[in-house]
Amino acid sequence: MKNILIAAMAAIIFSAGSVSAFAADYPEKPVRVIFPNNAGGGYHTMLLAMQPYLKDALPVPMVVQAMPGAGTVTGDRFVAEQPADGYTLLFIHEAVLQAGAMGTLGFPTLEKLQPIAEVAKSCPATYARADAPYSNLDEPCRLWKRQPRYGSRRREYRGP
């Protein structure tokens, strides 16, 4: 696991930015990694877990910085506006593509930002209590149709 983390972050850091980032003296200053969420969440934890391993692999520190706001748009825009020199990177999931498609970034995502490495995989799933009266998603859907009051509290995404 340690080698996978080092390889993944090194791939991100050493393949980011413009041609000048590949110069022999790169990196010569700390590399800032922005995650556009609140501190303490999954992405923050993942980055912090990678830092100790990268100390041995990189000649400079990796600085992890939270930049939450506007459903990730604040951090996304910040990174897109930085010089393409490999010293400011964005660590995010596919939300940046969604924000670009919805027009909330103010620019098409892939014109300013490009994915350069997959660092982790996520497996979203729907869970229910172990003692719930169903064991798959079809069963609660049938229940909601028969007894609408169970499905009346809908949660809606109210994104940026």
C-alpha positions in Angstrom: 0.0 0.0 0.0 2.8 2.4 0.9 4.4 2.0 -2.6 1.1 2.5 -4.3 0.5 5.8 -2.4 4.1 7.0 -3.2 3.8 6.1 -6.9 0.3 7.7 -7.2 1.3 11.0 -5.6 4.6 11.1 -7.4 2.8 10.6 -10.7 0.5 13.5 -9.8 3.3 15.8 -8.7 5.8 15.0 -11.4 3.3 15.1 -14.3 1.5 18.2 -13.4 1.8 21.6 -15.0 3.7 22.8 -18.0 6.9 21.6 -19.6 8.9 23.8 -17.2 7.7 21.5 -14.4 9.8 18.7 -15.9 13.0 20.7 -15.6 15.8 19.0 -13.7 15.5 21.3 -10.8 11.7 20.6 -10.3 10.5 20.7 -7.6 12.5 23.4 -5.9 9.8 24.7 -3.6 6.9 23.0 -1.8 4.1 21.6 -3.9 0.7 22.8 -2.7 -2.2 20.3 -3.0 -5.6 21.9 -2.7 -8.6 19.9 -1.8 -11.8 21.9 -2.1 -13.6 20.4 0.8 -13.7 20.9 4.6 -10.8 19.6 6.7 -11.4 16.3 8.4 -13.2 14.5 5.6 -12.2 11.6 3.5 -10.0 13.5 1.0 -8.2 15.4 3.7 -7.5 12.2 5.5 -6.3 10.5 2.4 -3.9 13.3 1.6 -2.6 13.4 5.2 -2.0 9.7 5.1 0.1 10.1 1.9 2.3 12.9 3.3 4.7 10.7 5.5 5.4 8.4 2.5 6.1 11.3 0.2 8.7 12.8 2.6 11.1 10.1 1.5 10.1 10.3 -2.2 10.1 14.1 -2.7 12.9 16.6 -2.1 10.3 19.2 -1.0 7.3 19.2 1.3 3.8 18.6 0.0 1.5 21.2 1.6 -2.1 20.1 1.9 -4.6 23.0 2.0 -8.4 22.9 2.4 -10.2 25.4 0.3 -13.9 24.7 0.8 -16.8 26.7 -0.6 -19.5 26.7 -3.2 -19.7 23.0 -3.5 -15.9 22.7 -4.4 -16.1 25.6 -6.9 -13.9 27.9 -4.7 -10.9 25.5 -4.7 -11.5 24.4 -8.3 -11.4 28.0 -9.6 -8.3 28.8 -7.4 -6.3 26.0 -8.9 -7.4 26.8 -12.5 -6.2 30.4 -12.0 -2.7 29.4 -10.9 0.3 29.2 -13.2 0.7 25.9 -14.9 4.0 25.2 -13.2 3.3 22.0 -11.3 3.3 23.7 -7.9 -0.4 23.9 -7.3 -2.5 20.8 -7.8 -6.1 19.9 -7.2 -7.1 16.8 -5.4 -10.8 16.1 -6.1 -13.3 13.6 -7.4 -15.5 13.9 -10.5 -17.4 16.8 -8.9 -15.1 19.2 -10.8 -16.4 17.8 -14.1 -20.0 18.1 -12.9 -19.4 21.8 -11.9 -17.9 22.5 -15.3 -20.7 20.9 -17.1 -23.3 22.9 -15.0 -21.4 26.1 -15.7 -20.7 26.9 -12.1 -16.9 27.2 -12.6 -17.2 29.9 -15.2 -15.2 27.9 -17.7 -15.4 24.4 -19.3 -13.5 22.2 -16.8 -11.2 20.4 -19.3 -10.0 23.6 -20.9 -8.3 24.7 -17.6 -7.9 21.4 -15.6 -7.0 17.9 -16.6 -6.9 14.7 -14.6 -3.3 13.5 -14.5 -3.5 10.5 -12.1 -6.1 8.3 -10.4 -5.1 8.1 -6.8 -8.0 6.1 -5.3 -11.2 4.4 -6.2 -14.5 5.0 -4.5 -17.3 2.5 -4.3 -20.5 4.3 -3.4 -23.2 2.1 -2.1 -26.6 2.3 -0.5 -26.8 0.9 3.0 -29.6 0.0 5.3 -29.7 -1.1 8.9 -29.1 -4.8 9.3 -32.6 -5.2 10.8 -34.4 -3.3 8.0 -37.3 -5.2 6.4 -35.6 -5.3 3.0 -32.3 -6.5 1.6 -32.1 -4.8 -1.8 -33.2 -1.5 -3.3 -36.3 -2.9 -5.1 -37.9 -3.9 -1.8 -38.0 -0.4 -0.2 -39.1 1.1 -3.6 -42.1 -1.2 -3.5 -42.8 -0.3 0.1 -42.7 3.4 -0.7 -45.2 2.9 -3.6 -47.6 1.0 -1.2 -47.1 3.4 1.7 -46.1 6.8 0.3 -45.5 8.3 3.7 -42.2 6.4 3.8 -41.0 8.0 0.6 -42.3 11.5 1.4 -39.0 12.8 2.9 -37.0 13.2 -0.3 -33.5 14.4 -0.2 -32.5 16.6 -3.1 -29.1 17.8 -4.3 -29.1 21.5 -4.2 -25.6 21.9 -5.7 -23.8 25.1 -6.6 
